[in-house]
Amino acid sequence: MRYYIQIIRPLNLLITAFASAAAYFIVAEKLDYSVLTLIIISTVLTAGAGNIINDILDIDIDTVNKPLRPLPSKNMKVSAAYILYFVLAAGSITAGFFLGYHSFAAVILVNFILLLYTVFLKRKPFWGNFVVAFIGGYLFYFCSITAGNFSKILPLAISAFLFHFIREIIKDIADIKGDSHARADTMAIRIGVKKTVNLVRALMITLAFYLTYLMLSGNYSVIFPVIILAAVFPVIVFIMISLYRDAENINYERLSMIMKIDMIFGILAFYFGIL
């Protein structure tokens, strides 16, 4: 059971559940907890299925980068992983069905895109990173389908897209050894680590400017800039400073994890800033 839990990446799923709940509370004018429950089930199971198929098709890379993962360590059979993938994907689609035909179509689309990404785009420069970032932002649109008010959630969706895009590029640098072994064609391999780091810096500056624009727009309460300035900007500054070290000696896995955790504070800023 331990490896069944490990392969779905429970921390990622907790963040997905938190993001889904926060998004629904932001857009819903009248709360319906049965709808909220179905949204969380659908998004969490979709994310879990995506994590599994990613591990299945990345066994050769993870053998180098993450040998203790359930599949490369042989603690879990590939056949068992496939069964779990289909169960979770089917569960997410079923939950989407009970949310209505728009949500049903959206869940099918995201599951298809995740499969397409893992099979064809994951090891391609830019497009693999873009697709994951798009899905990270699309989650907030999905949560608004049943309640409307997409314009209310759009700035959070754009911010989430930028966060995910930056983090995915950082992960490419962190995984470069295994990706090279598998002859993947990621951005870090195609243009080199130094140029990729420069791109990350540019995107971090873009994110900082966008969040500053939102703080000055007057559309949020004072809580929004307080959380952004206290919890999000310090992380942006820390990562920017870290990226000015010798590119070959940066702990990119650590930076990726820090960005993942910082997404929670970004979501909290929007949630409390809108209420």
N, C-alpha and C positions, 0 to 999 in steps of 0.2 A: 504493500500500500504506500510505503514511503516514496517509492520511485514514481508511482502514479501521480502523487502530489507534486513531486519535484519537477516532473516533465512539463506540467502546466504553468510553472512559475507563479506560485501563490502570491508573491509580493506584487507582481504585475497585475494580477487579477483583482487584488484588493484596491489598487490604485484605479483600475477600470471601474470597479463598483462604486468607489467614492466619486469619481468624475461623473459617472452616469447619474447618481443620486443628486449631486450638486447641480448638474445641468437641468435636470427635471424640476428641481425646486426653483431655479432661476426663471424658467419659462412658464411654469404651470400657474395659472390664475386660480384654479381650484384643484386641490390635491386629491388624487385618486391613488391610494396605496397599492391597489391591485395592479394598476398600470405601472407604477414605479417598480413593483416587484418583477413584473414581466420584462421591463426594460433592463433591469440589472441582470436578470437571468440570461436574457438574450445577448447582452454585450459581454458579460463574463464568459459565457460558454463559447461565443465566437472567438474571443481573445485566447481562451484556453485551447481551442481547436487549432487556431493559427500557430500557437507556440509548439504544439505537438508536430504538425506537419513540417514546421521549420526544423525541428530537431531530427525528424526522420530523414529529410533530404540533406541535412548538414552533418551527417555522421562523420564523413571524411574530414571536414573542417574541424569539428569538435574533438576529433581524436587528437588533434594537435593543440587547439586552443583551450578546450574544456574536457579533458579526458575523463573527468569524474561524473559527467552528465550521465543520466540513466542508460542511454543507448550506446555511446562509445565505450562505457565501462562494462557493457553487457549485463548490467543488472536488470535490464528490461528488454524483452524481445521486441523486435520491430513489428511483428504481427500483432502483439498486444497493443503497441502504440497506435497502429492503424485502426484497431477496433475502438480504442478510446477516442481517437480523432473523429470517426464517423458518429459515435454516440453523442459527443459534444456538439458537433456541427448540426446533427439532426435535432438535438435539444434546443439549440439557439434558433433554428428556423421555425420550430414548433411554437416557441415563445413569441416569435415575431408574428406568426399567423394569428395568434389570439389578440395581438395589438391592432390588427387591421391590415388591409391589403397593402397600404403604402409601406408600413413597417415590415411586413412580410417580404415585399419585393426588395426593400433596403437590406435586410439581413441576408437574403440570398445573394444579392450583389456583393456585399462585403465579404462573405465567405468565398465567393468565386474570385474576387480580386486578391484575397489573401493566398489562395491556392495558385493563381496565376503569378503572383509576386514570387512565391517560394520556388516555383518550378522554373520560371523564365527570367524574372527581373532582379532577384535578390543579389545576384553576382554581377550586375551591370552597373556602371557608374551613373550617378545622378538618379536614374529612373527608379532603382530599388529604394533609395533613400526617400525620394519624392512620394512614392506610393505609401510607404509606412507613415510618413508625415501627414499625407492626405487622409488616411484612415483615422489617425489620431485626432484630426480636426473634424472629420466626418461624424465621429461618435457624438459630438455635441448637436449636430444637425439631427441625427437619428433620435436623440432624446427630445428634440423639439417637435418631432412629427406629430405626436398625439396631442400636443398642447398649442402648437403654433408659436408665435413670437420669435421666429428665427432671427430677426434683426437684433433682438435682445441678447442672443447668445453668440452672434457672429464675431464680435471682437475676441471672445474667449476661444472660439474655434480657430481664428487666425493666429492667436498667440500660441495655442496648442500645436498648430501646424509648424510654426517656427521652432518651438521647443523640440518637437520630435525630429524635425529635419536636422537641426544642429546635433542632437544626440545620436542620430543614426550615422552621421558622418564621423563623429568621434568614435563610435563603435567600429566603423570600418578601419580606422587607424589602429584601434586596439586589437582587431582580429587579423591584421595584415599577414602575420606569419602563417596562420592556418589557411587564409584565403589564397595566399601565394602557392601553398602546397597543393591546393585543389584547383589551381589555375583559374581562379575567379578574376573577374575584371572589374574590381571596385574602384571608386574614385581615388582612394589612397594609393592603389597600385597603378592606376592609369596616369595620374599626374604627379605622384610622389607625395611623401608625407609633409614636406615643408609647404608646398603649394596648397595641400588640403588643409593644413593648419591655418594658412592665410585666409582661406575661404571660411573656415569656422569663425575666425576673428571678425570678418566682414558681416557674417550672419548674426553674431552676438551683438554687434553694434546696431544692426538693423532691428533686432529684438528690443534692445534698450531704447532706441528712438521711438519705436511703435508704442511701447509701454509708457514712455514719457508723454507722447501725444495723447494717449488715453487718460493719463492723469490730469492733463491740462484741458481736456475736452469739456469738463464740467458735467459729464453724464453719470458720475459715480460719487458716492458719499466719501467723506474724508477717510473712512476706513481703508478704501482702495489704495490710495497712495501710501498710507501708513504701512500696510503689509508689503506692498511692492518695494518701498524704500528700506524696510527693516529686514525682509527675508529674501526677496527675489534679486534685487540689485546687488547685494553683497556677494551672492553666488556668481552673478554675471561678472563682477569685478574680479573675484577669486579665479574664475576660469580664464579670464583674459590675461591676468598676471601669470597664471600657470603656463599658458600657451606661449609666453615670451621666453620661457626657458629653452634649453636645448631640445629640439623637437624629438630627438631619439630617446630622451630620458624622462619623458612625461608619462605619468601613470594615467593613461587614457581610460582604463577600466574604472578607475576611481572618479574621474571627471564625469563619465557616463552615469555612474550611480548617483553622484551628487545632483546631476540634472534631473534624474528620475524622481528623486525625493523632492526637489525644489518645485516640480510641477504641482505638488499638493498645495504649496503655499500660493502659487499663482492662481489655482482654482479657488482657494479660500478668499483671495483678494477680490475676485469677481463676485463670488457668492455674497460676501458681506458688503461689498461696495454697491451692489444693486438693491439689496433688501432695504 
